[in-house]
Amino acid sequence: MNGRDLLRVLKSDADLQTIPVVVLTTSAAPDDIVGAYSSHANAYVTKPVNLEEFEQAVQSIDAFYLDTASRPRT
């Protein structure tokens, strides 16, 4: 199973579909981006190659989904 397959499984399960899924990948290929969003990814982030930039990207994702975004209560 690849990441896109897993994403489809998660987003088709009523108990799991509200979990935000961020695709964090080295690919910036347009087909990969379209494929991820077509499979209902909540965000697509191309990994920076620099370690400090990578850490900042992960921290930004974390801050957005845990501190900024509102999610339905379960």
N, C-alpha and C positions, 0 to 999 in steps of 0.2 A: 504494500500500500504506500503510495506516495503522499505528499502533503496535500495535494488537491483532492485526492480520494478521501483523506481524513477530514478535510474541510467539508466536503459534501455529506459525510456521515454525521458530523457534529451539527451541521445546520439543518439536517433533516430529522433530527431527534428533538421532540418537543421539550424534553427536560434539559437539553444542552444548548439549544439554538440561541439563547440569549447571552451565552458566554462570548465575550468579544474575542475575536481571533485576528491577530496581527501577523501577517506573513512577513518574516524577516529573512531576507535572502540576498545572495550576491547578484542575482539576475535583475537587470533593468530592461529586459526584453519586453517590448510592448505586448506580445502574445501571452507572456507569463502574467503580466499585470492584469490584462483583460480576463484571463482565465481565473485568476484569484478572485477578482471582484464578481465575475460571473458565478463563482461558487460561493458567493456571499461572505467573502472576507470583509472584516470591518476596516482594515487598513493594510496597505502594502508599503513596506519600507525596504529600500535597498541598503544593505549593510555597508557602512563606511569601512575602508580598509585600515584606517588609522585607529589604533586602540582607544585613544582618548575620545575620538569622534564616535566610535562605536558605543562606548560607555555612556556618552551624552545622549545618543539616540535611544538607548534602552531606558535610561532614566526619564527621558521625555515621554516615552510611551507609557511607562509606569505611572508617572505623575498625571498624565492625561486620563488614563482609565481608572486610576484609583482615587485621584483627588479632584478632578475636574468634571468628568462625564457623570451624568446621572444614569442609573440603571434601574430597571424594575425590581421591586423587592420580590423575593421568592418565598 
